[in-house]
């Protein structure tokens, strides 16, 4: 897992036809960290983090699961998808939303 300020999207070799957006379901500042999300996923029996990307409250993109791997994010619908998680439940920040919009635009290209 890595944190980056900007991510140059390169499509995976596997077929992708949809993006799923998730939230971490917590506005607790201590949970705004991809390592916390990974820990939660491991406790649920996942093999590593289920999301490909995590965008924290500061608008930083964190890389999770390899894009070449199918996500473990939406049971029954993972095939052909990319999973992005925003940190938070209902209090998303302007930096998060700006980065998410640009990121989804880049993926859609």
DRENDO-1510 file (C-alpha; in Angstrom, 1 decimal, always signed):
<recs>
REC; n; res; u; v; w
REC; 1; UNK; +0.0; +0.0; +0.0 .
REC; 2; UNK; +1.3; +3.5; -0.9 .
REC; 3; UNK; +0.1; +7.1; -0.4 .
REC; 4; UNK; +0.4; +9.4; -3.4 .
REC; 5; UNK; -0.6; +13.0; -4.2 .
REC; 6; UNK; -1.7; +12.1; -7.7 .
REC; 7; UNK; -2.2; +8.8; -9.3 .
REC; 8; UNK; -1.7; +8.3; -13.0 .
REC; 9; UNK; -4.4; +5.7; -13.8 .
REC; 10; UNK; -3.3; +2.8; -16.0 .
REC; 11; UNK; -6.2; +0.4; -16.9 .
REC; 12; UNK; -5.7; -3.1; -15.6 .
REC; 13; UNK; -5.4; -6.0; -18.1 .
REC; 14; UNK; -8.6; -7.5; -16.6 .
REC; 15; UNK; -11.9; -6.3; -18.1 .
REC; 16; UNK; -13.4; -3.4; -16.1 .
REC; 17; UNK; -16.9; -2.0; -16.8 .
REC; 18; UNK; -17.9; -0.3; -13.5 .
REC; 19; UNK; -16.6; +1.6; -10.6 .
REC; 20; UNK; -18.1; +1.2; -7.1 .
REC; 21; UNK; -17.8; +4.0; -4.6 .
REC; 22; UNK; -17.8; +3.1; -0.9 .
REC; 23; UNK; -17.4; +4.9; +2.4 .
REC; 24; UNK; -15.4; +3.8; +5.4 .
REC; 25; UNK; -18.6; +4.2; +7.5 .
REC; 26; UNK; -16.7; +6.2; +10.2 .
REC; 27; UNK; -16.1; +9.9; +10.7 .
REC; 28; UNK; -13.7; +9.1; +13.5 .
REC; 29; UNK; -10.4; +10.8; +12.6 .
REC; 30; UNK; -8.4; +7.8; +13.9 .
REC; 31; UNK; -10.1; +5.6; +11.3 .
REC; 32; UNK; -9.1; +7.9; +8.3 .
REC; 33; UNK; -6.2; +5.6; +7.4 .
REC; 34; UNK; -5.9; +2.8; +4.8 .
REC; 35; UNK; -4.1; +0.6; +7.4 .
REC; 36; UNK; -7.2; +0.7; +9.6 .
REC; 37; UNK; -9.4; -0.3; +6.7 .
REC; 38; UNK; -7.0; -3.2; +5.9 .
REC; 39; UNK; -7.2; -4.3; +9.5 .
REC; 40; UNK; -11.0; -4.3; +9.4 .
REC; 41; UNK; -10.9; -6.4; +6.2 .
REC; 42; UNK; -8.5; -8.9; +7.6 .
REC; 43; UNK; -10.6; -9.3; +10.6 .
REC; 44; UNK; -13.5; -10.1; +8.3 .
REC; 45; UNK; -11.5; -12.8; +6.6 .
REC; 46; UNK; -10.4; -11.0; +3.5 .
REC; 47; UNK; -7.0; -11.6; +2.0 .
REC; 48; UNK; -5.8; -8.0; +2.4 .
REC; 49; UNK; -7.7; -4.9; +1.8 .
REC; 50; UNK; -10.7; -5.2; -0.5 .
REC; 51; UNK; -10.6; -1.8; -2.1 .
REC; 52; UNK; -8.3; -0.7; -4.9 .
REC; 53; UNK; -8.1; +2.9; -3.6 .
REC; 54; UNK; -8.8; +4.9; -0.5 .
REC; 55; UNK; -9.2; +8.6; -0.5 .
REC; 56; UNK; -8.7; +10.2; +3.0 .
REC; 57; UNK; -10.2; +13.4; +4.3 .
REC; 58; UNK; -7.2; +15.4; +3.0 .
REC; 59; UNK; -7.9; +14.2; -0.5 .
REC; 60; UNK; -4.8; +11.9; -0.7 .
REC; 61; UNK; -5.2; +8.7; -2.7 .
REC; 62; UNK; -3.9; +5.6; -1.0 .
REC; 63; UNK; -3.3; +2.5; -3.2 .
REC; 64; UNK; -4.8; -0.7; -1.8 .
REC; 65; UNK; -5.4; -3.9; -3.7 .
REC; 66; UNK; -3.7; -4.3; -7.1 .
REC; 67; UNK; -5.9; -3.3; -10.0 .
REC; 68; UNK; -5.1; -6.6; -11.6 .
REC; 69; UNK; -7.0; -8.3; -8.7 .
REC; 70; UNK; -10.8; -8.4; -8.4 .
REC; 71; UNK; -11.9; -6.3; -5.4 .
REC; 72; UNK; -13.6; -7.7; -2.3 .
REC; 73; UNK; -16.0; -4.9; -1.9 .
REC; 74; UNK; -19.5; -5.7; -3.1 .
REC; 75; UNK; -20.4; -9.3; -2.7 .
REC; 76; UNK; -21.8; -10.8; -5.9 .
REC; 77; UNK; -20.8; -7.8; -8.1 .
REC; 78; UNK; -17.0; -7.6; -7.8 .
REC; 79; UNK; -16.1; -9.0; -11.2 .
REC; 80; UNK; -15.3; -6.3; -13.7 .
REC; 81; UNK; -15.2; -3.5; -11.1 .
REC; 82; UNK; -12.8; -1.0; -9.5 .
REC; 83; UNK; -13.5; -0.3; -5.8 .
REC; 84; UNK; -12.8; +3.2; -4.4 .
REC; 85; UNK; -13.4; +4.0; -0.7 .
REC; 86; UNK; -13.8; +7.5; +0.7 .
REC; 87; UNK; -12.9; +8.0; +4.4 .
REC; 88; UNK; -16.0; +9.0; +6.3 .
REC; 89; UNK; -19.7; +8.3; +6.6 .
REC; 90; UNK; -21.4; +11.6; +5.9 .
REC; 91; UNK; -18.9; +14.3; +6.4 .
REC; 92; UNK; -16.9; +14.1; +3.2 .
REC; 93; UNK; -14.5; +17.0; +2.5 .
REC; 94; UNK; -14.1; +19.2; -0.5 .
REC; 95; UNK; -10.6; +17.9; -1.1 .
REC; 96; UNK; -12.0; +14.3; -1.2 .
REC; 97; UNK; -14.7; +15.1; -3.6 .
REC; 98; UNK; -12.5; +17.1; -5.9 .
REC; 99; UNK; -9.9; +14.3; -6.1 .
REC; 100; UNK; -12.7; +11.7; -6.5 .
REC; 101; UNK; -14.3; +13.6; -9.4 .
REC; 102; UNK; -10.9; +14.0; -11.2 .
REC; 103; UNK; -9.9; +10.4; -10.5 .
REC; 104; UNK; -13.2; +9.0; -11.8 .
REC; 105; UNK; -12.9; +11.2; -14.9 .
REC; 106; UNK; -9.4; +9.8; -15.5 .
REC; 107; UNK; -10.5; +6.2; -15.1 .
REC; 108; UNK; -13.4; +6.8; -17.5 .
REC; 109; UNK; -11.1; +7.9; -20.2 .
</recs>
